[in-house]
Amino acid sequence: MMYEISVSDAALAYIKKFQEDNFPEEEIVILFADSHALGGVVNVELYRRNFMADRFGHFQEMEIRNKEYPFGVFIDRQIIQENMFPERVEIFMRNNLKGTTILDYRNLDFEK
């Protein structure tokens, strides 16, 4: 399946800063990961590409229709099997319940 993913300016700045602060010499990738074994919440996480290379059995690099940013995007294979991920999403920043700023995503087909 082909996906369309956009990244807000604030989220892109966050990702670039994360890379500079943590892994300046390595490529960063975004991972959409299911936090629970069955039907959990899909989290947006950042990893080094080398970390993902050893986990190709569990995660798959997404085919992106509109690649406009300098990092790869991976998805948990369980999410694909359960067909629970929208085709068009935007990655953005928000505060969680603890007030910590995190990356999240929204389904663009529901955001008009």
N, CA, C and O atoms as CSV, one atom per row, in Angstrom:
chain,resi,resn,atom,element,x,y,z
A,1,MET,N,N,0.843,-1.172,0.000
A,1,MET,CA,C,0.000,0.000,0.000
A,1,MET,C,C,0.894,1.244,0.000
A,1,MET,O,O,1.956,1.264,0.624
A,2,MET,N,N,0.449,2.258,-0.701
A,2,MET,CA,C,1.172,3.525,-0.782
A,2,MET,C,C,0.530,4.509,0.191
A,2,MET,O,O,-0.693,4.644,0.242
A,3,TYR,N,N,1.380,5.197,0.966
A,3,TYR,CA,C,0.900,6.142,1.974
A,3,TYR,C,C,1.273,7.570,1.599
A,3,TYR,O,O,2.229,7.801,0.859
A,4,GLU,N,N,0.515,8.514,2.115
A,4,GLU,CA,C,0.821,9.935,1.977
A,4,GLU,C,C,1.020,10.490,3.380
A,4,GLU,O,O,0.099,10.482,4.197
A,5,ILE,N,N,2.230,10.970,3.654
A,5,ILE,CA,C,2.544,11.461,5.000
A,5,ILE,C,C,3.101,12.871,4.903
A,5,ILE,O,O,4.046,13.130,4.158
A,6,SER,N,N,2.506,13.775,5.663
A,6,SER,CA,C,3.044,15.126,5.754
A,6,SER,C,C,3.523,15.343,7.185
A,6,SER,O,O,3.111,14.645,8.111
A,7,VAL,N,N,4.395,16.320,7.341
A,7,VAL,CA,C,4.989,16.605,8.646
A,7,VAL,C,C,4.859,18.099,8.897
A,7,VAL,O,O,5.298,18.907,8.078
A,8,SER,N,N,4.255,18.476,10.027
A,8,SER,CA,C,4.120,19.896,10.346
A,8,SER,C,C,5.507,20.515,10.543
A,8,SER,O,O,6.481,19.812,10.815
A,9,ASP,N,N,5.576,21.823,10.404
A,9,ASP,CA,C,6.856,22.518,10.577
A,9,ASP,C,C,7.425,22.295,11.976
A,9,ASP,O,O,8.628,22.091,12.132
A,10,ALA,N,N,6.557,22.334,12.998
A,10,ALA,CA,C,7.018,22.138,14.383
A,10,ALA,C,C,7.556,20.717,14.579
A,10,ALA,O,O,8.578,20.523,15.236
A,11,ALA,N,N,6.864,19.725,14.006
A,11,ALA,CA,C,7.323,18.339,14.129
A,11,ALA,C,C,8.636,18.130,13.380
A,11,ALA,O,O,9.518,17.419,13.861
A,12,LEU,N,N,8.769,18.740,12.214
A,12,LEU,CA,C,10.011,18.608,11.450
A,12,LEU,C,C,11.176,19.228,12.216
A,12,LEU,O,O,12.266,18.657,12.251
A,13,ALA,N,N,10.957,20.387,12.830
A,13,ALA,CA,C,12.007,21.026,13.638
A,13,ALA,C,C,12.377,20.146,14.830
A,13,ALA,O,O,13.555,20.026,15.165
A,14,TYR,N,N,11.386,19.530,15.470
A,14,TYR,CA,C,11.624,18.636,16.598
A,14,TYR,C,C,12.474,17.438,16.174
A,14,TYR,O,O,13.422,17.066,16.865
A,15,ILE,N,N,12.129,16.840,15.039
A,15,ILE,CA,C,12.860,15.668,14.541
A,15,ILE,C,C,14.306,16.039,14.230
A,15,ILE,O,O,15.229,15.310,14.592
A,16,LYS,N,N,14.502,17.164,13.563
A,16,LYS,CA,C,15.862,17.598,13.224
A,16,LYS,C,C,16.681,17.868,14.484
A,16,LYS,O,O,17.854,17.500,14.551
A,17,LYS,N,N,16.071,18.509,15.484
A,17,LYS,CA,C,16.768,18.792,16.739
A,17,LYS,C,C,17.098,17.489,17.479
A,17,LYS,O,O,18.194,17.341,18.019
A,18,PHE,N,N,16.155,16.553,17.500
A,18,PHE,CA,C,16.386,15.248,18.120
A,18,PHE,C,C,17.599,14.566,17.482
A,18,PHE,O,O,18.454,14.018,18.179
A,19,GLN,N,N,17.660,14.608,16.157
A,19,GLN,CA,C,18.782,13.989,15.464
A,19,GLN,C,C,20.089,14.694,15.814
A,19,GLN,O,O,21.082,14.036,16.126
A,20,GLU,N,N,20.100,16.021,15.765
A,20,GLU,CA,C,21.319,16.778,16.082
A,20,GLU,C,C,21.795,16.510,17.505
A,20,GLU,O,O,22.995,16.372,17.743
A,21,ASP,N,N,20.864,16.437,18.449
A,21,ASP,CA,C,21.210,16.252,19.863
A,21,ASP,C,C,21.614,14.819,20.202
A,21,ASP,O,O,22.421,14.604,21.107
A,22,ASN,N,N,21.065,13.842,19.490
A,22,ASN,CA,C,21.253,12.446,19.872
A,22,ASN,C,C,22.087,11.617,18.902
A,22,ASN,O,O,22.907,10.806,19.334
A,23,PHE,N,N,21.894,11.805,17.621
A,23,PHE,CA,C,22.561,10.978,16.619
A,23,PHE,C,C,22.980,11.828,15.421
A,23,PHE,O,O,22.486,11.610,14.315
A,24,PRO,N,N,23.872,12.783,15.615
A,24,PRO,CA,C,24.190,13.727,14.537
A,24,PRO,C,C,24.799,13.087,13.292
A,24,PRO,O,O,24.707,13.654,12.203
A,25,GLU,N,N,25.408,11.938,13.430
A,25,GLU,CA,C,26.070,11.293,12.292
A,25,GLU,C,C,25.227,10.181,11.663
A,25,GLU,O,O,25.679,9.518,10.730
A,26,GLU,N,N,24.013,9.974,12.162
A,26,GLU,CA,C,23.206,8.861,11.676
A,26,GLU,C,C,21.864,9.337,11.151
A,26,GLU,O,O,21.370,10.399,11.531
A,27,GLU,N,N,21.284,8.531,10.271
A,27,GLU,CA,C,19.956,8.854,9.747
A,27,GLU,C,C,18.888,8.484,10.780
A,27,GLU,O,O,18.941,7.420,11.398
A,28,ILE,N,N,17.944,9.366,10.946
A,28,ILE,CA,C,16.808,9.136,11.841
A,28,ILE,C,C,15.629,8.627,11.017
A,28,ILE,O,O,15.422,9.055,9.881
A,29,VAL,N,N,14.867,7.720,11.591
A,29,VAL,CA,C,13.640,7.250,10.950
A,29,VAL,C,C,12.476,7.414,11.920
A,29,VAL,O,O,12.653,7.412,13.138
A,30,ILE,N,N,11.301,7.554,11.358
A,30,ILE,CA,C,10.066,7.592,12.144
A,30,ILE,C,C,9.490,6.182,12.144
A,30,ILE,O,O,9.512,5.493,11.124
A,31,LEU,N,N,8.979,5.764,13.284
A,31,LEU,CA,C,8.333,4.466,13.396
A,31,LEU,C,C,6.925,4.651,13.935
A,31,LEU,O,O,6.727,5.264,14.984
A,32,PHE,N,N,5.953,4.118,13.214
A,32,PHE,CA,C,4.591,4.014,13.731
A,32,PHE,C,C,4.507,2.636,14.361
A,32,PHE,O,O,4.540,1.627,13.656
A,33,ALA,N,N,4.398,2.584,15.699
A,33,ALA,CA,C,4.461,1.309,16.408
A,33,ALA,C,C,3.218,1.112,17.267
A,33,ALA,O,O,2.729,2.045,17.903
A,34,ASP,N,N,2.721,-0.111,17.270
A,34,ASP,CA,C,1.586,-0.500,18.108
A,34,ASP,C,C,2.123,-0.734,19.516
A,34,ASP,O,O,2.985,-1.590,19.717
A,35,SER,N,N,1.623,0.013,20.484
A,35,SER,CA,C,2.158,-0.064,21.842
A,35,SER,C,C,1.663,-1.280,22.622
A,35,SER,O,O,2.187,-1.569,23.698
A,36,HIS,N,N,0.677,-1.989,22.110
A,36,HIS,CA,C,0.139,-3.175,22.772
A,36,HIS,C,C,0.134,-4.337,21.789
A,36,HIS,O,O,0.235,-4.130,20.580
A,37,ALA,N,N,0.021,-5.526,22.289
A,37,ALA,CA,C,0.082,-6.710,21.430
A,37,ALA,C,C,-1.087,-6.782,20.450
A,37,ALA,O,O,-0.898,-7.153,19.291
A,38,LEU,N,N,-2.279,-6.435,20.898
A,38,LEU,CA,C,-3.448,-6.525,20.032
A,38,LEU,C,C,-4.224,-5.224,20.068
A,38,LEU,O,O,-4.793,-4.859,21.096
A,39,GLY,N,N,-4.246,-4.529,18.949
A,39,GLY,CA,C,-5.085,-3.348,18.812
A,39,GLY,C,C,-4.772,-2.216,19.765
A,39,GLY,O,O,-5.689,-1.564,20.265
A,40,GLY,N,N,-3.521,-1.969,20.025
A,40,GLY,CA,C,-3.149,-0.891,20.932
A,40,GLY,C,C,-3.162,0.460,20.257
A,40,GLY,O,O,-3.647,0.606,19.135
A,41,VAL,N,N,-2.636,1.428,20.937
A,41,VAL,CA,C,-2.515,2.777,20.420
A,41,VAL,C,C,-1.265,2.847,19.552
A,41,VAL,O,O,-0.221,2.313,19.925
A,42,VAL,N,N,-1.361,3.495,18.411
A,42,VAL,CA,C,-0.211,3.638,17.524
A,42,VAL,C,C,0.573,4.871,17.942
A,42,VAL,O,O,0.050,5.986,17.929
A,43,ASN,N,N,1.836,4.664,18.315
A,43,ASN,CA,C,2.716,5.749,18.733
A,43,ASN,C,C,3.633,6.151,17.592
A,43,ASN,O,O,3.936,5.347,16.710
A,44,VAL,N,N,4.071,7.402,17.616
A,44,VAL,CA,C,5.059,7.903,16.667
A,44,VAL,C,C,6.378,7.997,17.427
A,44,VAL,O,O,6.485,8.749,18.396
A,45,GLU,N,N,7.386,7.234,16.991
A,45,GLU,CA,C,8.655,7.171,17.701
A,45,GLU,C,C,9.802,7.457,16.741
A,45,GLU,O,O,9.662,7.277,15.531
A,46,LEU,N,N,10.931,7.902,17.276
A,46,LEU,CA,C,12.120,8.178,16.478
A,46,LEU,C,C,13.223,7.189,16.826
A,46,LEU,O,O,13.469,6.907,17.999
A,47,TYR,N,N,13.884,6.666,15.799
A,47,TYR,CA,C,14.986,5.725,15.982
A,47,TYR,C,C,16.074,6.002,14.948
A,47,TYR,O,O,15.859,6.717,13.969
A,48,ARG,N,N,17.231,5.427,15.188
A,48,ARG,CA,C,18.297,5.440,14.189
A,48,ARG,C,C,17.971,4.378,13.150
A,48,ARG,O,O,17.405,3.338,13.487
A,49,ARG,N,N,18.318,4.625,11.897
A,49,ARG,CA,C,18.053,3.631,10.858
A,49,ARG,C,C,18.761,2.309,11.174
A,49,ARG,O,O,18.215,1.236,10.914
A,50,ASN,N,N,19.968,2.382,11.730
A,50,ASN,CA,C,20.697,1.151,12.070
A,50,ASN,C,C,19.927,0.297,13.074
A,50,ASN,O,O,20.003,-0.931,13.020
A,51,PHE,N,N,19.192,0.922,13.985
A,51,PHE,CA,C,18.367,0.196,14.950
A,51,PHE,C,C,17.294,-0.603,14.215
A,51,PHE,O,O,17.002,-1.744,14.574
A,52,MET,N,N,16.715,0.001,13.190
A,52,MET,CA,C,15.633,-0.649,12.453
A,52,MET,C,C,16.145,-1.788,11.582
A,52,MET,O,O,15.416,-2.748,11.332
A,53,ALA,N,N,17.378,-1.698,11.122
A,53,ALA,CA,C,17.915,-2.706,10.201
A,53,ALA,C,C,17.866,-4.113,10.787
A,53,ALA,O,O,17.677,-5.086,10.058
A,54,ASP,N,N,18.036,-4.218,12.092
A,54,ASP,CA,C,18.001,-5.525,12.745
A,54,ASP,C,C,16.581,-6.013,13.031
A,54,ASP,O,O,16.400,-7.131,13.513
A,55,ARG,N,N,15.598,-5.210,12.748
A,55,ARG,CA,C,14.223,-5.541,13.122
A,55,ARG,C,C,13.276,-5.595,11.927
A,55,ARG,O,O,12.075,-5.375,12.077
A,56,PHE,N,N,13.809,-5.884,10.745
A,56,PHE,CA,C,12.969,-5.899,9.551
A,56,PHE,C,C,11.878,-6.952,9.608
A,56,PHE,O,O,10.881,-6.837,8.895
A,57,GLY,N,N,12.036,-7.969,10.431
A,57,GLY,CA,C,10.986,-8.968,10.555
A,57,GLY,C,C,9.736,-8.411,11.201
A,57,GLY,O,O,8.632,-8.879,10.927
A,58,HIS,N,N,9.898,-7.424,12.050
A,58,HIS,CA,C,8.762,-6.871,12.780
A,58,HIS,C,C,8.252,-5.555,12.187
A,58,HIS,O,O,7.065,-5.244,12.289
A,59,PHE,N,N,9.144,-4.793,11.572
A,59,PHE,CA,C,8.781,-3.488,11.017
A,59,PHE,C,C,9.081,-3.460,9.524
A,59,PHE,O,O,9.960,-4.174,9.039
A,60,GLN,N,N,8.353,-2.641,8.818
A,60,GLN,CA,C,8.509,-2.540,7.377
A,60,GLN,C,C,8.602,-1.070,6.979
A,60,GLN,O,O,7.858,-0.232,7.488
A,61,GLU,N,N,9.521,-0.767,6.066
A,61,GLU,CA,C,9.603,0.614,5.591
A,61,GLU,C,C,8.389,0.903,4.720
A,61,GLU,O,O,8.024,0.104,3.858
A,62,MET,N,N,7.770,2.050,4.954
A,62,MET,CA,C,6.554,2.414,4.242
A,62,MET,C,C,6.885,2.972,2.862
A,62,MET,O,O,7.898,3.646,2.675
A,63,GLU,N,N,6.014,2.680,1.902
A,63,GLU,CA,C,6.114,3.295,0.585
A,63,GLU,C,C,5.363,4.619,0.659
A,63,GLU,O,O,4.149,4.655,0.860
A,64,ILE,N,N,6.119,5.713,0.492
A,64,ILE,CA,C,5.545,7.047,0.639
A,64,ILE,C,C,5.376,7.674,-0.744
A,64,ILE,O,O,6.310,7.714,-1.546
A,65,ARG,N,N,4.185,8.154,-0.998
A,65,ARG,CA,C,3.841,8.759,-2.277
A,65,ARG,C,C,4.500,10.127,-2.452
A,65,ARG,O,O,4.851,10.502,-3.571
A,66,ASN,N,N,4.668,10.860,-1.380
A,66,ASN,CA,C,5.060,12.275,-1.456
A,66,ASN,C,C,6.268,12.581,-0.592
A,66,ASN,O,O,6.235,13.535,0.185
A,67,LYS,N,N,7.301,11.825,-0.700
A,67,LYS,CA,C,8.461,11.964,0.202
A,67,LYS,C,C,9.093,13.352,0.071
A,67,LYS,O,O,9.711,13.670,-0.945
A,68,GLU,N,N,8.930,14.171,1.112
A,68,GLU,CA,C,9.414,15.554,1.090
A,68,GLU,C,C,10.344,15.848,2.258
A,68,GLU,O,O,10.593,17.017,2.555
A,69,TYR,N,N,10.857,14.843,2.920
A,69,TYR,CA,C,11.662,15.052,4.109
A,69,TYR,C,C,12.815,14.055,4.116
A,69,TYR,O,O,12.752,13.029,3.439
A,70,PRO,N,N,13.869,14.351,4.877
A,70,PRO,CA,C,15.102,13.560,4.782
A,70,PRO,C,C,15.190,12.360,5.724
A,70,PRO,O,O,16.265,12.100,6.264
A,71,PHE,N,N,14.122,11.633,5.937
A,71,PHE,CA,C,14.173,10.466,6.813
A,71,PHE,C,C,13.197,9.411,6.335
A,71,PHE,O,O,12.215,9.715,5.657
A,72,GLY,N,N,13.477,8.158,6.697
A,72,GLY,CA,C,12.595,7.060,6.346
A,72,GLY,C,C,11.448,6.951,7.337
A,72,GLY,O,O,11.494,7.508,8.434
A,73,VAL,N,N,10.422,6.224,6.928
A,73,VAL,CA,C,9.259,5.994,7.786
A,73,VAL,C,C,8.975,4.497,7.789
A,73,VAL,O,O,8.838,3.874,6.736
A,74,PHE,N,N,8.888,3.931,8.989
A,74,PHE,CA,C,8.614,2.510,9.160
A,74,PHE,C,C,7.281,2.330,9.878
A,74,PHE,O,O,6.797,3.237,10.555
A,75,ILE,N,N,6.703,1.152,9.718
A,75,ILE,CA,C,5.435,0.837,10.378
A,75,ILE,C,C,5.507,-0.591,10.919
A,75,ILE,O,O,6.101,-1.480,10.308
A,76,ASP,N,N,4.899,-0.777,12.055
A,76,ASP,CA,C,4.779,-2.095,12.680
A,76,ASP,C,C,3.938,-2.989,11.762
A,76,ASP,O,O,2.832,-2.609,11.379
A,77,ARG,N,N,4.446,-4.161,11.410
A,77,ARG,CA,C,3.716,-5.056,10.503
A,77,ARG,C,C,2.339,-5.455,11.056
A,77,ARG,O,O,1.412,-5.711,10.288
A,78,GLN,N,N,2.212,-5.506,12.366
A,78,GLN,CA,C,0.922,-5.840,12.981
A,78,GLN,C,C,-0.140,-4.811,12.610
A,78,GLN,O,O,-1.302,-5.159,12.400
A,79,ILE,N,N,0.259,-3.552,12.532
A,79,ILE,CA,C,-0.679,-2.484,12.155
A,79,ILE,C,C,-1.170,-2.703,10.729
A,79,ILE,O,O,-2.352,-2.515,10.441
A,80,ILE,N,N,-0.273,-3.096,9.845
A,80,ILE,CA,C,-0.652,-3.351,8.457
A,80,ILE,C,C,-1.591,-4.554,8.384
A,80,ILE,O,O,-2.599,-4.513,7.678
A,81,GLN,N,N,-1.264,-5.620,9.109
A,81,GLN,CA,C,-2.099,-6.829,9.087
A,81,GLN,C,C,-3.506,-6.545,9.583
A,81,GLN,O,O,-4.475,-7.110,9.076
A,82,GLU,N,N,-3.618,-5.672,10.575
A,82,GLU,CA,C,-4.928,-5.339,11.121
A,82,GLU,C,C,-5.628,-4.253,10.317
A,82,GLU,O,O,-6.758,-3.875,10.628
A,83,ASN,N,N,-4.955,-3.747,9.278
A,83,ASN,CA,C,-5.515,-2.708,8.411
A,83,ASN,C,C,-6.064,-1.534,9.220
A,83,ASN,O,O,-7.172,-1.057,8.973
A,84,MET,N,N,-5.260,-1.073,10.200
A,84,MET,CA,C,-5.745,-0.022,11.095
A,84,MET,C,C,-4.985,1.291,10.958
A,84,MET,O,O,-5.000,2.110,11.877
A,85,PHE,N,N,-4.323,1.503,9.826
A,85,PHE,CA,C,-3.586,2.742,9.644
A,85,PHE,C,C,-4.124,3.473,8.422
A,85,PHE,O,O,-4.261,2.872,7.357
A,86,PRO,N,N,-4.432,4.759,8.557
A,86,PRO,CA,C,-4.986,5.513,7.419
A,86,PRO,C,C,-3.959,5.741,6.315
A,86,PRO,O,O,-2.754,5.719,6.565
A,87,GLU,N,N,-4.436,5.955,5.112
A,87,GLU,CA,C,-3.553,6.164,3.962
A,87,GLU,C,C,-2.921,7.551,3.965
A,87,GLU,O,O,-1.822,7.724,3.438
A,88,ARG,N,N,-3.592,8.537,4.545
A,88,ARG,CA,C,-3.080,9.916,4.539
A,88,ARG,C,C,-3.015,10.438,5.971
A,88,ARG,O,O,-4.042,10.560,6.639
A,89,VAL,N,N,-1.812,10.743,6.439
A,89,VAL,CA,C,-1.648,11.244,7.804
A,89,VAL,C,C,-0.716,12.451,7.835
A,89,VAL,O,O,0.100,12.661,6.938
A,90,GLU,N,N,-0.868,13.231,8.895
A,90,GLU,CA,C,0.052,14.327,9.176
A,90,GLU,C,C,0.662,14.075,10.546
A,90,GLU,O,O,-0.050,13.802,11.513
A,91,ILE,N,N,1.984,14.170,10.621
A,91,ILE,CA,C,2.686,14.076,11.896
A,91,ILE,C,C,2.760,15.487,12.469
A,91,ILE,O,O,3.132,16.426,11.765
A,92,PHE,N,N,2.408,15.637,13.744
A,92,PHE,CA,C,2.395,16.952,14.376
A,92,PHE,C,C,2.838,16.816,15.829
A,92,PHE,O,O,3.053,15.707,16.319
A,93,MET,N,N,2.971,17.943,16.509
A,93,MET,CA,C,3.364,17.979,17.921
A,93,MET,C,C,2.127,18.232,18.782
A,93,MET,O,O,1.226,18.975,18.394
A,94,ARG,N,N,2.099,17.599,19.961
A,94,ARG,CA,C,1.038,17.884,20.936
A,94,ARG,C,C,1.566,17.569,22.326
A,94,ARG,O,O,2.615,16.940,22.468
A,95,ASN,N,N,0.849,18.002,23.345
A,95,ASN,CA,C,1.194,17.667,24.727
A,95,ASN,C,C,0.376,16.461,25.159
A,95,ASN,O,O,-0.828,16.398,24.912
A,96,ASN,N,N,1.037,15.500,25.809
A,96,ASN,CA,C,0.296,14.355,26.330
A,96,ASN,C,C,-0.343,14.726,27.671
A,96,ASN,O,O,-0.278,15.883,28.085
A,97,LEU,N,N,-0.949,13.770,28.340
A,97,LEU,CA,C,-1.648,14.057,29.602
A,97,LEU,C,C,-0.712,14.542,30.701
A,97,LEU,O,O,-1.145,15.222,31.631
A,98,LYS,N,N,0.564,14.197,30.600
A,98,LYS,CA,C,1.548,14.647,31.595
A,98,LYS,C,C,2.143,16.004,31.241
A,98,LYS,O,O,2.971,16.530,31.985
A,99,GLY,N,N,1.726,16.577,30.107
A,99,GLY,CA,C,2.251,17.869,29.687
A,99,GLY,C,C,3.548,17.795,28.905
A,99,GLY,O,O,4.164,18.823,28.624
A,100,THR,N,N,3.969,16.588,28.551
A,100,THR,CA,C,5.188,16.399,27.776
A,100,THR,C,C,4.863,16.540,26.292
A,100,THR,O,O,3.865,15.993,25.822
A,101,THR,N,N,5.687,17.259,25.562
A,101,THR,CA,C,5.491,17.406,24.129
A,101,THR,C,C,5.924,16.128,23.421
A,101,THR,O,O,7.026,15.625,23.641
A,102,ILE,N,N,5.044,15.611,22.571
A,102,ILE,CA,C,5.313,14.366,21.847
A,102,ILE,C,C,4.914,14.518,20.379
A,102,ILE,O,O,4.166,15.425,20.013
A,103,LEU,N,N,5.429,13.610,19.551
A,103,LEU,CA,C,4.971,13.497,18.176
A,103,LEU,C,C,3.694,12.673,18.159
A,103,LEU,O,O,3.552,11.713,18.916
A,104,ASP,N,N,2.771,13.051,17.295
A,104,ASP,CA,C,1.536,12.301,17.124
A,104,ASP,C,C,1.151,12.405,15.658
A,104,ASP,O,O,1.842,13.062,14.880
A,105,TYR,N,N,0.062,11.766,15.276
A,105,TYR,CA,C,-0.393,11.872,13.889
A,105,TYR,C,C,-1.905,11.983,13.869
A,105,TYR,O,O,-2.591,11.593,14.813
A,106,ARG,N,N,-2.407,12.529,12.763
A,106,ARG,CA,C,-3.852,12.622,12.572
A,106,ARG,C,C,-4.196,12.137,11.162
A,106,ARG,O,O,-3.414,12.287,10.223
A,107,ASN,N,N,-5.359,11.568,11.048
A,107,ASN,CA,C,-5.875,11.081,9.790
A,107,ASN,C,C,-6.369,12.278,8.991
A,107,ASN,O,O,-7.328,12.930,9.403
A,108,LEU,N,N,-5.746,12.584,7.869
A,108,LEU,CA,C,-6.111,13.753,7.075
A,108,LEU,C,C,-7.474,13.609,6.413
A,108,LEU,O,O,-8.075,14.613,6.033
A,109,ASP,N,N,-7.971,12.401,6.266
A,109,ASP,CA,C,-9.294,12.222,5.677
A,109,ASP,C,C,-10.399,12.662,6.626
A,109,ASP,O,O,-11.530,12.886,6.194
A,110,PHE,N,N,-10.089,12.789,7.919
A,110,PHE,CA,C,-11.069,13.264,8.887
A,110,PHE,C,C,-10.828,14.702,9.286
A,110,PHE,O,O,-11.666,15.298,9.963
A,111,GLU,N,N,-9.705,15.277,8.887
A,111,GLU,CA,C,-9.367,16.662,9.220
A,111,GLU,C,C,-9.611,17.519,7.996
A,111,GLU,O,O,-8.738,17.619,7.134
A,112,LYS,N,N,-10.734,18.118,7.901
A,112,LYS,CA,C,-11.069,18.951,6.736
A,112,LYS,C,C,-10.921,20.413,7.048
A,112,LYS,O,O,-11.162,21.257,6.185
